[in-house]
Amino acid sequence: MKTHSAQEELFAGYQKFIDYDTEMEKAVLGVCLLEPRSFSRIHGIVSEDCFYQDKHKAIYNAIEDVWQQGDQIDLLTVTRCLYDKKITTLGTDDTYYYVTSTTFDVVNSSHIVQWCLKLRELAARRLMIQLTSTRFKADDVLEGADGIQTQIQKALHIRHAADWQDASVTAIELTNHIDEVMSNDVVGVSTGFPSLDDVNGGFRDGQLVVIGARPSVGKSALMGKMAISAANVGKKVGVISLEMPAKDIFGRLVSRETGVPFATIDRHGVTDKQDQHTITQAINGMAALPLYFCDATQVTIHDIRAKAEQLQQRYGLDMLMIDYLQLVEETDKYRSREQGVAQISRGLKMLAMNLEIPVIALSQLNRESEHRANKKPTMADLRESGAIEQDADIVMLLHRDWQAGITQDAFGNSTEHQADLLIYKWRNGSPRDLKLHFQPETMSFSEAA
């Protein structure tokens, strides 16, 4: 196997430690092999293009393949992966020997993120040298320049290693937003419902919990109640929102805690002095809670895993919540949508088991229930894949007659504030129908009297 790629051989003027650093490359690979979870810390920061030597690119790709398959990263699994690819030598060395040699000088992993950022900088430097040294044919100058520019932007676009922000940062964002609106005139983790905890004992480590509902029924609000209830008793809760920014989630939580309508906080401006005082107190109190938000979009199941492991290593993690499942990007565009959702569902279950935490995933329902006389949804209404029902340990479906067009119940009472949390599946627990009270102004749920 050649030491350098054919393209790199065109630029023999590269200088070691100035344009590339093979020792740093080996150190990054060695740390990943000795400390398997280190790879999650650098996922999204480096790619194979950041490595100068082809043999290091090959080892990195093998590590990533093992990680994506959900297997443990170590010398044997990575070497086996290389052998499966028919790579029996790396440069002039036997594959197993060279892979092993990358761990010889590893002392600790504390600087691996900084090393990876440096490798990206060196990769960008080499691309710049290529840009200024390559001669293009007259008919492909624009195409060639555009290709180089794309590569440089990719190398320079360093995704920040700290994808999570704690509640104090989000609280500042919400406070600033409120000020801006004013200036412009404008046994496990508790479910949050005592009777449900009494019957089923809360969410347990390793469980995948799916909460399904039709749009606008309030599943995000229900998730917020569960998050704040867990954080209030000291549980560290991570919330990955693929649908709305962290500031909006936090604002909804503040609305629920204070009773001040979310529309007032978000759009109209808080003019009442008592409400201003109440909101400030609520924000200060909630800023101290162990709540962590990530509102990155276009993430795959592998990105979610990396973010969750980063949070667990940095602050600890007792429960992860994802809003919502169908917005997770697929890793294989050639699969059918149903197969893609099945892969995501299975990945979330494996994540719950590997991190030993409950993972709560919100899910959209299809429209089938709208065509039935009884509008209440069933597990068969989970959108796009029956695998969700199979992988989940707990399946809850949230329903509101009011949202389904049924304005009065059997006793002639308005259904505006009524809701049902239908527990169809609870592994080692008991299915039931939990009656809830819904407050539209603050988008909050509580147990019905």
C-alpha positions as CSV (number, residue, x, y, z in Angstrom):
1,M,0.0,0.0,0.0
2,K,1.4,3.4,-0.9
3,T,2.3,5.9,1.8
4,H,0.8,8.9,0.0
5,S,-2.1,9.2,-2.4
6,A,-1.4,10.0,-6.1
7,Q,-2.7,13.5,-5.7
8,E,-0.4,14.2,-2.7
9,E,2.6,13.0,-4.7
10,L,2.1,16.0,-7.0
11,F,3.0,18.2,-4.1
12,A,6.3,16.8,-2.9
13,G,7.0,20.2,-1.2
14,Y,4.9,19.4,1.8
15,Q,6.9,19.9,5.0
16,K,6.5,17.6,8.0
17,F,5.0,19.3,11.1
18,I,4.2,22.3,9.0
19,D,1.8,20.8,6.4
20,Y,1.2,17.4,8.0
21,D,1.9,15.6,11.3
22,T,1.9,11.8,11.1
23,E,2.8,11.4,14.8
24,M,-0.3,13.4,15.8
25,E,-2.4,11.2,13.3
26,K,-1.1,8.1,15.0
27,A,-1.8,9.5,18.4
28,V,-5.5,10.2,17.5
29,L,-5.9,6.7,16.1
30,G,-4.1,5.1,19.1
31,V,-6.4,6.9,21.6
32,C,-9.5,5.7,19.7
33,L,-8.2,2.1,19.9
34,L,-7.3,2.2,23.6
35,E,-10.3,4.2,24.8
36,P,-13.3,3.2,22.6
37,R,-15.6,6.1,23.6
38,S,-13.0,8.6,22.6
39,F,-14.3,8.2,19.0
40,S,-17.6,9.7,20.0
41,R,-15.8,12.9,21.1
42,I,-14.3,13.4,17.7
43,H,-17.1,12.2,15.5
44,G,-18.0,15.1,13.2
45,I,-14.7,16.9,13.9
46,V,-12.4,14.9,11.6
47,S,-12.9,12.7,8.5
48,E,-10.5,10.6,6.5
49,D,-9.5,13.7,4.5
50,C,-7.8,15.1,7.6
51,F,-5.2,12.3,7.6
52,Y,-2.1,12.7,5.4
53,Q,-1.1,9.1,5.0
54,D,-3.2,6.6,3.2
55,K,-2.6,3.9,5.9
56,H,-4.0,6.3,8.5
57,K,-7.0,7.0,6.4
58,A,-7.6,3.2,6.2
59,I,-7.3,2.8,9.9
60,Y,-9.7,5.7,10.6
61,N,-12.3,4.3,8.1
62,A,-12.1,0.9,9.8
63,I,-12.6,2.5,13.3
64,E,-15.6,4.4,12.0
65,D,-17.1,1.3,10.4
66,V,-16.8,-0.7,13.6
67,W,-18.4,2.2,15.5
68,Q,-21.3,2.6,13.1
69,Q,-22.0,-1.1,13.3
70,G,-22.3,-0.7,17.1
71,D,-19.4,-3.0,17.9
72,Q,-16.7,-2.3,20.5
73,I,-13.6,-0.5,19.1
74,D,-10.4,-2.3,19.9
75,L,-7.3,-3.6,18.1
76,L,-8.9,-6.9,17.1
77,T,-12.2,-5.5,15.7
78,V,-10.4,-2.8,13.8
79,T,-7.8,-5.1,12.4
80,R,-10.5,-7.6,11.5
81,C,-12.3,-4.9,9.6
82,L,-9.2,-4.1,7.6
83,Y,-8.6,-7.7,6.8
84,D,-12.3,-8.0,5.6
85,K,-11.4,-5.1,3.2
86,K,-8.4,-7.2,1.9
87,I,-6.0,-4.7,3.5
88,T,-3.2,-7.1,4.8
89,T,-0.4,-4.5,4.8
90,L,-0.2,-0.9,5.7
91,G,2.8,0.7,3.9
92,T,5.6,-1.8,4.4
93,D,4.2,-3.2,7.6
94,D,1.9,-6.0,8.5
95,T,-1.6,-4.6,9.2
96,Y,-1.9,-6.0,12.7
97,Y,1.6,-4.8,13.7
98,Y,1.1,-1.3,12.3
99,V,-2.4,-0.9,13.9
100,T,-0.9,-2.0,17.2
101,S,2.0,0.4,16.9
102,T,-0.3,3.4,16.9
103,T,-0.9,2.8,20.6
104,F,2.7,2.5,21.6
105,D,3.2,6.2,22.5
106,V,-0.3,7.0,23.8
107,V,-0.2,8.6,27.2
108,N,-3.7,10.0,27.7
109,S,-6.7,11.2,25.7
110,S,-7.2,14.6,27.3
111,H,-6.1,16.5,24.2
112,I,-7.6,14.4,21.5
113,V,-10.1,17.1,20.4
114,Q,-7.4,19.7,20.1
115,W,-5.3,17.2,18.1
116,C,-8.2,16.7,15.7
117,L,-8.8,20.4,15.3
118,K,-5.1,20.7,14.4
119,L,-5.3,17.9,11.8
120,R,-8.2,19.7,10.2
121,E,-6.2,22.9,10.0
122,L,-3.3,21.0,8.4
123,A,-5.7,19.4,5.9
124,A,-7.0,22.8,4.9
125,R,-3.4,24.0,4.6
126,R,-2.6,21.2,2.2
127,L,-5.7,21.9,0.1
128,M,-4.6,25.6,-0.2
129,I,-1.2,24.4,-1.4
130,Q,-3.0,22.3,-4.0
131,L,-5.1,25.2,-5.0
132,T,-2.1,27.5,-5.7
133,S,0.0,24.7,-7.3
134,T,-2.4,22.9,-9.6
135,R,-2.6,23.8,-13.3
136,F,-6.1,23.3,-14.8
137,K,-7.1,22.7,-18.4
138,A,-8.8,25.6,-20.0
139,D,-12.1,23.8,-20.2
140,D,-12.3,22.8,-16.6
141,V,-10.9,25.7,-14.6
142,L,-14.2,26.7,-13.0
143,E,-15.1,23.1,-12.3
144,G,-11.7,22.4,-10.8
145,A,-11.6,25.6,-8.7
146,D,-15.2,24.9,-7.4
147,G,-14.1,21.4,-6.4
148,I,-11.1,22.7,-4.4
149,Q,-13.2,25.4,-2.8
150,T,-15.8,22.8,-1.7
151,Q,-13.0,20.7,-0.1
152,I,-11.5,23.7,1.7
153,Q,-14.9,24.8,3.1
154,K,-15.4,21.2,4.3
155,A,-12.0,21.2,6.0
156,L,-12.5,24.6,7.6
157,H,-16.1,23.9,8.8
158,I,-15.1,22.6,12.2
159,R,-18.2,21.4,14.0
160,H,-17.9,22.5,17.6
161,A,-17.2,19.7,20.0
162,A,-19.5,21.1,22.6
163,D,-22.9,20.5,20.9
164,W,-24.7,20.9,24.2
165,Q,-25.5,24.0,26.1
166,D,-26.7,24.0,29.7
167,A,-29.9,25.5,31.0
168,S,-28.1,28.7,32.2
169,V,-27.1,29.6,28.6
170,T,-30.6,28.8,27.3
171,A,-32.0,30.9,30.1
172,I,-29.9,33.9,28.9
173,E,-31.2,33.4,25.3
174,L,-34.8,33.4,26.5
175,T,-34.2,36.4,28.7
176,N,-32.7,38.3,25.8
177,H,-35.6,37.3,23.6
178,I,-38.1,38.6,26.1
179,D,-36.2,41.9,26.4
180,E,-36.2,42.1,22.6
181,V,-39.9,41.5,22.4
182,M,-40.5,44.2,25.0
183,S,-38.3,46.8,23.3
184,N,-40.1,46.2,20.0
185,D,-43.6,46.2,21.6
186,V,-44.2,43.1,20.6
187,V,-37.1,3.4,40.5
188,G,-36.5,4.9,37.4
189,V,-36.9,8.4,36.1
190,S,-40.3,9.8,37.0
191,T,-42.9,10.1,34.2
192,G,-44.1,13.3,35.7
193,F,-47.5,11.7,36.6
194,P,-47.6,10.2,40.1
195,S,-50.4,7.7,39.4
196,L,-48.4,6.3,36.4
197,D,-45.3,6.1,38.5
198,D,-47.2,4.3,41.2
199,V,-48.4,1.7,38.7
200,N,-45.4,1.2,36.5
201,G,-42.4,2.6,38.4
202,G,-41.3,5.3,36.0
203,F,-38.9,5.0,33.1
204,R,-36.1,2.5,33.5
205,D,-32.5,2.4,32.3
206,G,-32.2,0.8,28.9
207,Q,-35.8,1.4,27.9
208,L,-36.9,3.0,24.6
209,V,-40.0,5.0,25.2
210,V,-42.1,6.1,22.2
211,I,-44.7,8.9,22.7
212,G,-46.9,9.2,19.6
213,A,-49.5,11.8,18.6
214,R,-50.9,13.6,15.6
215,P,-49.5,17.1,14.9
216,S,-50.5,19.9,17.3
217,V,-51.9,17.5,20.0
218,G,-49.1,18.5,22.4
219,K,-46.5,15.8,22.4
220,S,-43.7,18.3,22.7
221,A,-45.4,19.9,25.7
222,L,-45.8,16.5,27.3
223,M,-42.1,15.9,26.8
224,G,-41.4,19.2,28.5
225,K,-43.4,18.2,31.5
226,M,-41.5,14.9,31.8
227,A,-38.1,16.7,31.4
228,I,-38.8,19.3,34.0
229,S,-40.2,16.8,36.5
230,A,-37.1,14.6,36.2
231,A,-34.7,17.6,36.4
232,N,-36.5,18.9,39.5
233,V,-35.4,15.8,41.4
234,G,-31.8,16.0,40.2
235,K,-31.9,13.8,37.1
236,K,-29.7,15.0,34.3
237,V,-31.8,15.3,31.2
238,G,-30.7,15.9,27.6
239,V,-33.2,17.2,25.0
240,I,-32.4,16.9,21.3
241,S,-34.9,19.0,19.4
242,L,-35.0,18.6,15.7
243,E,-38.2,20.8,15.3
244,M,-37.7,23.9,17.4
245,P,-34.9,26.0,18.9
246,A,-33.8,25.4,22.5
247,K,-35.0,28.9,23.4
248,D,-38.6,28.0,22.5
249,I,-38.5,24.8,24.4
250,F,-37.3,26.7,27.5
251,G,-39.9,29.3,27.0
252,R,-42.6,26.7,27.0
253,L,-41.2,25.3,30.3
254,V,-41.2,28.7,31.8
255,S,-44.8,29.3,30.7
256,R,-45.8,26.0,32.3
257,E,-44.1,26.8,35.6
258,T,-45.4,30.3,35.9
259,G,-48.8,30.1,34.4
260,V,-48.0,33.0,32.1
261,P,-49.3,32.2,28.6
262,F,-46.5,31.3,26.2
263,A,-47.8,33.7,23.6
264,T,-47.2,36.5,26.1
265,I,-43.7,35.4,26.7
266,D,-42.9,34.7,23.0
267,R,-44.8,37.4,21.1
268,H,-46.8,39.9,23.0
269,G,-44.3,41.0,25.7
270,V,-44.7,40.7,29.5
271,T,-46.1,44.0,30.7
272,D,-47.5,43.0,34.1
273,K,-44.9,43.7,36.9
274,Q,-45.9,40.7,38.9
275,D,-45.6,38.4,35.8
276,Q,-42.2,39.9,35.1
277,H,-41.1,39.1,38.6
278,T,-42.5,35.6,38.5
279,I,-40.9,34.8,35.1
280,T,-37.5,36.1,36.3
281,Q,-37.7,33.9,39.3
282,A,-38.7,30.9,37.2
283,I,-35.9,31.5,34.7
284,N,-33.3,31.8,37.5
285,G,-34.6,28.7,39.2
286,M,-34.7,26.6,36.0
287,A,-31.3,27.8,34.9
288,A,-29.8,25.8,37.8
289,L,-31.5,22.6,36.8
290,P,-29.5,19.8,35.1
291,L,-31.2,20.3,31.7
292,Y,-29.2,20.3,28.5
293,F,-30.4,21.2,25.1
294,C,-29.2,20.5,21.6
295,D,-31.2,22.0,18.7
296,A,-29.0,20.8,15.9
297,T,-30.8,19.8,12.7
298,Q,-30.0,17.2,10.0
299,V,-28.6,14.7,12.4
300,T,-28.3,10.9,11.9
301,I,-28.6,8.2,14.5
302,H,-24.8,8.2,14.6
303,D,-24.8,11.9,15.4
304,I,-27.3,11.4,18.2
305,R,-25.2,8.7,19.7
306,A,-22.1,10.9,19.6
307,K,-23.9,13.8,21.2
308,A,-25.4,11.6,23.9
309,E,-22.0,10.1,24.8
310,Q,-20.4,13.5,24.8
311,L,-23.1,14.8,27.2
312,Q,-22.7,11.7,29.4
313,Q,-19.0,12.1,29.6
314,R,-19.1,15.8,30.3
315,Y,-22.0,16.4,32.6
316,G,-23.7,13.0,33.2
317,L,-26.9,11.8,31.6
318,D,-29.9,10.1,33.2
319,M,-32.5,10.5,30.4
320,L,-32.4,11.5,26.7
321,M,-35.4,12.9,24.9
322,I,-35.7,13.3,21.1
323,D,-38.2,15.5,19.3
324,Y,-39.0,13.7,17.0
325,L,-38.1,10.3,15.5
326,Q,-39.2,10.9,11.9
327,L,-36.9,14.0,11.6
328,V,-33.8,12.0,12.2
329,E,-31.8,11.8,9.0
330,E,-31.2,8.4,7.4
331,T,-27.7,7.1,6.9
332,D,-28.5,5.1,3.8
333,K,-30.4,7.0,1.1
334,Y,-31.0,3.8,-0.9
335,R,-33.2,2.2,1.8
336,S,-36.9,2.5,1.7
337,R,-38.4,5.0,4.1
338,E,-39.8,2.2,6.2
339,Q,-36.4,0.5,6.4
340,G,-34.8,3.8,7.3
341,V,-37.1,4.5,10.2
342,A,-36.6,0.9,11.4
343,Q,-32.8,1.4,11.4
344,I,-33.3,4.7,13.4
345,S,-35.7,3.0,15.9
346,R,-33.3,0.1,16.4
347,G,-30.4,2.5,16.9
348,L,-32.3,4.4,19.6
349,K,-33.0,1.1,21.5
350,M,-29.3,0.2,21.3
351,L,-28.3,3.7,22.5
352,A,-30.6,3.3,25.6
353,M,-29.1,-0.1,26.4
354,N,-25.4,1.0,25.8
355,L,-25.7,4.2,27.9
356,E,-28.0,2.5,30.4
357,I,-30.6,5.3,30.4
358,P,-34.2,5.7,29.2
359,V,-34.5,7.2,25.8
360,I,-37.7,9.0,25.1
361,A,-38.5,9.5,21.4
362,L,-41.5,11.4,20.1
363,S,-43.2,10.1,17.0
364,Q,-45.8,11.2,14.5
365,L,-48.9,9.2,13.9
366,N,-50.5,8.6,10.5
367,R,-54.1,9.8,9.6
368,E,-55.9,6.5,9.9
369,S,-57.5,7.4,13.3
370,E,-59.1,10.4,11.7
371,H,-61.2,8.1,9.5
372,R,-62.6,6.0,12.4
373,A,-65.7,6.7,14.4
374,N,-63.5,6.3,17.6
375,K,-60.8,8.9,17.0
376,K,-58.5,7.4,19.6
377,P,-55.2,6.2,18.0
378,T,-53.7,2.7,18.2
379,M,-50.2,1.3,18.0
380,A,-50.9,0.5,14.3
381,D,-51.1,4.3,13.7
382,L,-47.4,4.8,14.4
383,R,-46.1,6.4,11.2
384,E,-43.9,4.7,8.7
385,S,-42.7,1.6,10.5
386,G,-44.0,-1.3,12.6
387,A,-40.4,-1.6,13.9
388,I,-41.1,1.3,16.2
389,E,-43.7,-0.8,18.0
390,Q,-41.4,-3.8,18.1
391,D,-38.3,-1.9,19.4
392,A,-40.1,0.2,22.0
393,D,-40.4,-1.0,25.6
394,I,-43.1,1.6,26.2
395,V,-45.6,3.0,23.8
396,M,-47.7,5.9,24.8
397,L,-50.2,7.7,22.5
398,L,-51.4,11.1,23.3
399,H,-54.9,12.0,22.2
400,R,-57.2,15.0,22.6
401,D,-60.8,14.8,21.4
402,W,-60.9,18.6,20.9
403,Q,-58.1,18.4,18.4
404,A,-59.9,15.6,16.6
405,G,-63.0,17.7,16.2
406,I,-65.0,16.2,19.1
407,T,-66.0,19.2,21.2
408,Q,-68.2,17.5,23.8
409,D,-67.8,14.3,25.8
410,A,-70.6,11.8,26.5
411,F,-71.8,14.0,29.4
412,G,-72.0,17.2,27.4
413,N,-68.9,18.7,28.8
414,S,-66.4,20.6,26.7
415,T,-63.4,18.6,25.7
416,E,-61.1,21.6,25.2
417,H,-59.2,20.8,28.4
418,Q,-59.4,17.0,28.2
419,A,-56.7,14.6,27.1
420,D,-55.9,10.9,27.2
421,L,-52.5,9.3,27.6
422,L,-53.1,5.9,26.2
423,I,-50.5,3.4,27.5
424,Y,-50.7,0.6,24.9
425,K,-47.4,-1.1,25.8
426,W,-45.3,-1.1,28.9
427,R,-42.7,-3.9,29.2
428,N,-42.9,-5.3,32.7
429,G,-45.7,-2.8,33.4
430,S,-49.4,-2.3,33.0
431,P,-51.3,-0.7,30.0
432,R,-53.9,1.8,31.0
433,D,-55.7,5.0,29.9
434,L,-54.5,8.0,32.0
435,K,-56.9,11.0,32.0
436,L,-55.1,14.3,31.7
437,H,-56.0,18.0,32.0
438,F,-54.6,20.2,29.3
439,Q,-54.1,24.0,29.6
440,P,-53.8,25.4,26.1
441,E,-52.4,28.9,27.1
442,T,-49.4,27.4,28.8
443,M,-49.4,24.1,26.9
444,S,-49.2,22.1,30.0
445,F,-50.5,18.7,31.1
446,S,-51.5,17.5,34.5
447,E,-53.4,14.5,35.9
448,A,-57.2,15.1,35.8
449,A,-59.0,15.4,39.1
